[in-house]
C-alpha cells in the first residue's frame, strides 16, 4: 500500500537516482467506500493495441525528435493565415485517422469509434504524442460535444452530428461563458424563447474558443426565469452560420486569435436541436465540462524530455538550482501521468468523469504554471525576447504564454478546488443565498 505523498517522494527520488521503476508500483486510492487498484504493466490487450497503434503511426507519420528543438511545434498561430494553415493540416490528419478508425477510438463502434475502453484509447493517445503530427484542433467536437451527444442526444441527433465530427467536416465550439457568467456559469442570461417549433435566442457569449471557424456549437440558454438559476437552463445545438449570429474574434497579446465574442440576435434554432430535456441543461453542461477537464488534464503542450533538452542546450544543468527545478517539473509530469491512470481506471469501471477530472486538471494547471516559468528562466536574459529574436524562434515564449489556456478553460483553479473540497474532501459547500431564488428575482449586472 502506498500513499500519493509517498508516490510523490518516490518520483522525486527516481528523477535523481534511476533506481525505481514506477510502472511497477501498485497505487491504491481509498476514497469513501471505493478502492481502485491500478497495475501499470501493459496487459496482453494493451500490448497488442500499442503495437498496432505504433505500427500504423510509423507508417503514416514522422517520429518526434525531442532532442531537435528547432523542429518543436507549439501549434500556436500569430496570424489568420497561420491559423488557417494549421487548421487545414489538422483536418488532413484527422480525416486520415478517421479512415483507419483512430479518430475517436473511445467512441462506440456504431458511431464510428472502436468501442475501446478509456484505458485502451489512452494507449493510442500516448503513442500519438511520440509523433510529429498536427495539434488537436477538434478536441471540443471529438472529446466534449461528441461524447455528450452520445450520452444525451436522440438517435436522430446522433445520426446527424456524430459522423461529421470524426472527419472534421464539422468543427464545434462551446457557447457557455458570458460577460456576467464565467465561474458562476449558472448565472447566464442568454435567453431562448419557444416560438412554434423553434427556439428564438438572444444574448451574448464570450471566450468562445474556435467560434470564428466553427460550424456548430453547444449552447446554454435560459428558458425559464421563474425557477432557481440551475434549473431553468436548456442545452441547444446551434449552427454557427445561422442568421443573427455575429462573431467578433479577440486578438491576444501574442497576436493569436483563439477566443471570440459571439452575439445572438433573434437566432432561430429548431426545437429538434434541443440536447436533453428542456430545463435540464445544467446536467448536460456538467457532463460536457467533465469531459473537458479530463481532456485538458491529459496535457500535451510539451514533454519533460523537451524541457530537459532545452536545459542542456541553453543552461547549466550542473547548477543545483536548475537540477532542483527540473526534478520538480519531472515530478509533476509523473503525478499527472498516474492521475491520468486513475481517471481512466474509473472510466473503465463505467463511471462518468467526476471529481477525479478536477484533480487532474488542477495538477496540469500547476504543471504548466511551473513549467512555463522554468522555460523562460532556463533561457536567462534571452527569455525576455520574443519572435525571431528569441532562442528557437520564440517557441518557448509561445508555450509560456499558452499556459493560461488550460489553467482557465474548463473552469478556473479556484472552481476546481471548490469541487474537490465539496465532493472529495466532504467540506461544507459555499453559502449560496441565490440557490433557491427564482432567477428573475436575482440582481442582474
C-alpha positions in Angstrom: 0.0 0.0 0.0 1.4 3.4 -0.9 0.0 6.9 -0.5 0.1 9.7 -3.0 2.6 11.6 -0.8 4.9 8.6 -0.8 4.5 8.2 -4.5 5.5 11.8 -4.9 8.6 11.1 -2.9 9.4 8.1 -5.0 9.0 10.1 -8.2 11.3 12.8 -6.8 14.0 10.2 -5.8 13.6 8.3 -9.1 14.2 11.5 -11.1 17.6 11.9 -9.4 18.6 8.3 -9.0 17.0 6.0 -11.6 16.7 3.1 -9.1 12.9 2.9 -9.1 10.6 1.6 -11.8 7.5 3.5 -11.0 5.5 1.5 -13.6 5.9 -1.5 -11.2 4.4 0.4 -8.2 0.8 -0.5 -7.4 -1.1 2.5 -6.3 -4.3 2.2 -4.3 -6.5 5.2 -3.8 -9.1 4.8 -0.9 -11.9 7.3 -1.3 -15.1 6.8 0.7 -16.2 3.3 0.1 -14.3 2.9 -3.2 -10.8 1.5 -3.6 -9.3 1.5 -7.1 -6.3 -0.7 -7.9 -4.1 0.1 -10.9 -1.5 -2.1 -12.5 0.8 0.0 -14.7 2.2 -3.0 -16.6 0.6 -3.4 -20.0 -2.0 -6.2 -20.2 -1.8 -8.5 -23.3 -4.6 -6.5 -24.8 -2.8 -3.2 -24.2 0.4 -4.6 -25.6 -1.4 -5.7 -28.7 -3.1 -2.4 -29.2 0.1 -0.5 -28.6 1.9 -2.5 -31.2 -1.0 -1.9 -33.7 -1.1 1.8 -33.0 2.7 2.2 -33.2 2.8 0.3 -36.5 0.1 2.5 -38.0 1.7 5.7 -36.8 5.1 4.7 -38.0 3.7 4.0 -41.4 1.8 7.3 -41.5 3.7 9.9 -39.5 7.3 11.0 -38.6 8.5 10.1 -35.2 9.0 13.1 -32.9 12.6 14.0 -32.2 12.6 15.6 -28.7 16.2 16.5 -29.0 15.6 18.7 -32.1 14.2 21.8 -30.6 14.3 23.6 -33.9 11.6 21.1 -35.0 9.4 21.8 -32.0 5.9 22.8 -32.9 3.8 24.9 -30.4 0.7 24.7 -32.6 0.1 28.4 -32.0 -0.7 30.8 -34.8 0.1 34.5 -34.8 -1.8 35.4 -38.0 -5.0 34.4 -39.6 -3.1 32.8 -42.5 -1.1 30.6 -40.0 -4.3 29.8 -38.2 -6.0 28.5 -41.4 -2.9 26.6 -42.4 -2.8 24.8 -39.1 -6.5 24.1 -39.4 -6.0 22.6 -42.9 -3.2 20.4 -41.7 -5.1 19.2 -38.7 -8.1 18.4 -40.9 -6.0 16.2 -43.1 -4.6 14.3 -40.2 -8.0 13.9 -38.5 -9.5 12.5 -41.7 -6.6 10.2 -42.1 -7.2 8.9 -38.6 -10.9 8.6 -39.2 -10.3 6.3 -42.2 -8.3 4.0 -40.1 -10.7 4.1 -37.1 -8.3 6.1 -34.9 -10.2 9.5 -34.9 -12.1 8.7 -31.7 -11.2 5.2 -30.6 -13.2 5.6 -27.3 -16.5 6.2 -29.2 -18.9 3.3 -29.6 -18.4 1.2 -32.8 -21.9 2.2 -34.1 -20.8 5.8 -34.0 -17.5 5.4 -35.9 -15.2 4.6 -33.0 -13.6 1.4 -32.0 -15.5 0.9 -28.8 -12.3 0.9 -26.8 -12.2 1.5 -23.1 -10.8 4.8 -21.9 -7.7 3.0 -20.8 -7.1 1.5 -24.3 -8.0 4.7 -26.0 -5.3 6.3 -23.8 -2.8 3.9 -25.2 -3.3 5.3 -28.7 -3.2 8.9 -27.4 0.1 8.2 -25.7 1.7 6.7 -28.8 0.4 9.6 -31.0 2.2 12.1 -28.8 5.5 10.5 -29.8 5.0 11.6 -33.5 5.3 14.9 -35.3 1.6 15.4 -36.2 -0.7 18.4 -36.1 -2.2 19.6 -32.9 -5.7 18.5 -31.9 -7.8 21.4 -33.0 -11.0 19.4 -32.8 -11.0 18.5 -29.1 -14.3 20.3 -28.5 -16.0 18.1 -31.0 -14.3 14.8 -30.5 -13.6 15.0 -26.8 -16.5 17.0 -25.5 -19.5 17.6 -27.8 -19.4 14.1 -29.3 -19.4 12.2 -26.0 -22.1 14.5 -24.7 -24.3 13.9 -27.7 -23.7 10.2 -27.4 -24.9 10.3 -23.8 -27.8 12.8 -24.0 -28.7 13.0 -27.7 -31.6 11.4 -29.6 -30.9 8.8 -32.2 -31.7 11.4 -34.9 -29.2 13.9 -33.4 -26.5 11.2 -33.1 -27.0 10.2 -36.8 -26.9 13.8 -37.9 -24.0 15.2 -35.9 -21.5 12.5 -34.9 -20.1 11.3 -38.2 -19.0 14.8 -39.4 -17.2 15.4 -36.1 -14.9 12.4 -36.7 -13.8 13.6 -40.1 -13.5 17.3 -39.1 -16.2 18.1 -41.7 -17.9 19.9 -38.9 -15.9 21.8 -36.2 -17.6 22.5 -32.9 -17.3 25.2 -30.2 -18.8 25.6 -26.7 -21.1 28.6 -26.1 -21.2 28.6 -22.3 -19.4 31.6 -20.7 -20.9 35.1 -20.8 -19.7 38.6 -19.7 -21.7 38.2 -16.5 -21.5 34.4 -16.1 -18.0 33.0 -16.1 -17.1 31.0 -13.0 -20.8 31.4 -12.0 -21.9 29.7 -15.2 -25.5 29.2 -13.8 -25.9 32.9 -13.8 -26.1 33.0 -17.6 -28.6 35.4 -19.1 -28.8 34.4 -22.8 -32.5 33.7 -23.4 -34.2 31.2 -25.6 -38.0 31.6 -26.1 -40.1 28.9 -27.7 -41.9 30.1 -30.9 -43.8 27.1 -32.5 -41.2 24.5 -33.4 -38.2 26.9 -33.0 -36.2 28.5 -30.2 -35.6 32.2 -30.6 -32.3 33.0 -28.9 -30.9 36.4 -27.8 -27.8 37.1 -25.8 -24.0 37.2 -25.8 -21.3 34.6 -25.2 -17.6 35.3 -24.7 -14.2 33.4 -24.6 -15.6 31.0 -27.1 -12.7 29.0 -28.5 -12.6 28.5 -32.2 -16.0 30.1 -32.8 -14.5 32.0 -35.8 -14.1 28.8 -37.8 -16.7 26.5 -36.1 -19.7 25.1 -37.9 -21.7 24.1 -34.8 -21.8 25.0 -31.1 -23.3 23.6 -27.9 -25.3 26.5 -26.5 -26.6 27.0 -23.0 -29.6 29.3 -22.8 -32.1 30.5 -20.1 -35.5 29.0 -20.9 -37.3 29.6 -17.6 -36.5 32.6 -15.4 -39.2 31.7 -12.8 -37.2 28.8 -11.2 -33.8 28.8 -9.5 -30.9 29.5 -11.9 -29.6 26.0 -12.2 -33.0 24.6 -13.1 -34.0 27.0 -15.9 -31.3 26.2 -18.4 -31.6 24.3 -21.6 -28.8 22.9 -23.9 -29.3 23.5 -27.6 -27.2 22.5 -30.6 -26.7 25.6 -32.8 -25.4 26.0 -36.4 -22.9 28.8 -36.2 -23.7 30.1 -39.7 -27.3 30.9 -38.7 -28.8 34.3 -39.4 -28.4 36.6 -36.4 -25.1 35.3 -35.2 -22.2 37.8 -35.1 -18.7 36.6 -34.2 -16.0 39.0 -33.1 -12.5 37.5 -32.7 -10.5 38.5 -29.7 -6.8 39.1 -30.5 -4.5 38.1 -27.7 -1.3 39.7 -26.6 0.8 37.4 -28.7 -1.1 38.2 -31.8 -3.1 35.0 -31.9 -6.8 34.7 -32.2 -8.2 31.8 -30.2 -11.2 33.3 -28.3 -14.2 35.1 -29.6 -17.3 37.1 -28.6 -20.5 35.7 -30.0 -23.6 37.9 -30.3 -27.0 36.2 -30.9 -29.8 38.4 -32.2 -33.2 36.6 -32.8 -31.4 33.5 -33.8 -33.8 30.7 -34.7 -33.0 27.1 -33.9 -35.2 24.0 -34.5 -36.6 22.6 -31.3 -35.3 19.2 -32.6 -31.8 20.5 -31.7 -32.6 20.5 -28.0 -30.0 18.3 -26.3 -31.5 16.6 -23.3 -34.8 17.6 -21.6 -35.9 21.2 -21.6 -34.7 22.8 -18.3 -32.1 20.0 -17.7 -29.3 21.9 -19.4 -27.2 22.1 -16.3 -26.8 18.4 -16.2 -25.8 18.3 -19.8 -23.3 21.1 -19.2 -21.7 19.2 -16.3 -21.3 16.2 -18.5 -19.5 18.3 -21.1 -17.4 20.1 -18.6 -16.3 16.9 -17.0 -15.1 15.6 -20.4 -13.4 19.0 -21.0 -11.5 18.8 -17.7 -10.4 15.2 -18.4 -9.3 16.3 -21.9 -7.3 19.3 -20.5 -5.9 17.1 -17.8 -4.3 14.9 -20.5 -1.7 17.6 -21.0 0.2 17.6 -24.3 1.7 21.1 -24.7 5.2 19.8 -24.3 7.1 16.9 -22.7 9.6 16.8 -19.9 12.2 15.5 -22.4 11.9 18.6 -24.5 12.4 20.8 -21.4 15.4 18.8 -20.4 16.8 19.2 -23.9 16.3 23.0 -23.7 18.1 23.0 -20.3 21.1 21.1 -21.8 21.2 23.5 -24.7 20.9 26.9 -23.2 21.5 26.4 -19.4 23.9 24.8 -17.0 22.4 21.5 -15.8 25.1 21.1 -13.2 23.7 24.0 -11.3 21.9 22.6 -8.3 19.0 25.1 -8.6 18.5 24.2 -12.2 18.5 20.5 -11.3 16.1 21.0 -8.5 13.6 22.8 -10.7 13.9 20.1 -13.4 13.3 17.4 -10.8 10.2 19.4 -9.5 8.8 19.5 -13.1 9.6 15.9 -13.7 7.7 15.0 -10.5 4.7 16.9 -11.7 4.7 15.2 -15.1 4.8 11.8 -13.3 2.0 12.7 -11.0 -0.1 13.8 -14.0 0.6 10.5 -15.6 -0.5 8.5 -12.6 -3.6 10.6 -12.1 -4.4 10.0 -15.7 -4.3 6.3 -15.0 -6.8 6.8 -12.1 -9.3 8.7 -14.3 -9.1 6.1 -17.0 -9.5 3.3 -14.4 -12.7 5.0 -13.1 -14.0 5.3 -16.6 -13.0 1.6 -17.2 -15.5 0.7 -14.5 -18.2 2.6 -16.3 -18.0 5.7 -14.1 -18.5 9.1 -15.7 -15.7 11.7 -15.3 -16.3 13.2 -11.9 -14.2 14.9 -9.2 -11.1 13.0 -10.5 -11.1 15.1 -13.6 -11.0 18.2 -11.4 -7.9 16.8 -9.5 -6.3 16.0 -12.8 -7.0 19.5 -14.3 -5.7 21.2 -11.1 -2.4 19.2 -11.4 -2.0 20.0 -15.1 -2.6 23.7 -14.3 0.1 23.7 -11.7 2.4 21.8 -14.0 2.1 24.4 -16.8 2.5 27.3 -14.4 5.7 25.9 -13.0 6.9 24.7 -16.4 6.1 27.9 -18.2 8.2 29.9 -15.7 11.0 27.4 -16.0 11.1 27.5 -19.8 12.0 31.2 -19.8 14.2 31.0 -16.7 16.4 28.5 -18.5 16.9 30.9 -21.3 18.2 33.6 -18.9 18.1 37.1 -20.2 17.1 35.8 -23.6 13.8 34.8 -22.1 12.8 38.4 -22.3 13.0 38.3 -26.1 10.2 37.2 -28.5 9.7 36.1 -32.0 12.8 35.7 -34.3 15.0 37.5 -31.7 14.4 34.8 -29.1 16.1 31.3 -28.9 14.4 28.8 -31.3 12.2 31.5 -32.9 10.3 32.3 -29.7 8.7 28.8 -29.5 9.2 28.6 -25.7 7.8 32.1 -25.3 4.7 30.8 -27.1 4.5 27.9 -24.7 4.9 30.3 -21.7 2.1 32.5 -22.9 -0.1 29.5 -23.8 -0.1 28.2 -20.2 -3.2 30.2 -19.2 -5.5 28.4 -21.7 -5.5 25.1 -19.8 -5.4 27.0 -16.4 -8.7 28.8 -17.2 -10.5 26.7 -19.7 -12.9 24.1 -18.2 -13.2 26.1 -15.0 -10.5 28.0 -13.1 -8.2 26.6 -10.5 -10.5 28.1 -7.8 -13.5 26.3 -9.2 -11.7 23.0 -9.3 -10.7 23.5 -5.6 -14.3 24.1 -4.7 -15.3 20.9 -6.5 -12.6 18.9 -4.8 -13.3 20.4 -1.4 -17.0 19.6 -1.5 -17.1 16.4 -3.5 -13.9 14.7 -2.5 -13.0 16.1 1.0 -16.6 16.5 2.1 -16.2 20.1 3.2 -19.2 22.3 3.6 -20.3 23.9 0.4 -20.1 27.7 0.0 -23.1 29.6 1.2 -25.2 30.3 -1.8 -28.1 32.7 -1.0 -29.3 32.5 -4.6 -29.6 28.7 -4.8 -33.4 28.6 -4.2 -34.4 32.1 -5.5 -36.0 32.3 -9.0 -33.6 33.6 -11.5 -35.9 36.5 -12.3 -35.5 37.9 -8.8 -31.7 37.8 -8.7 -29.8 41.1 -9.1 -28.5 41.4 -12.7 -25.3 43.1 -13.8 
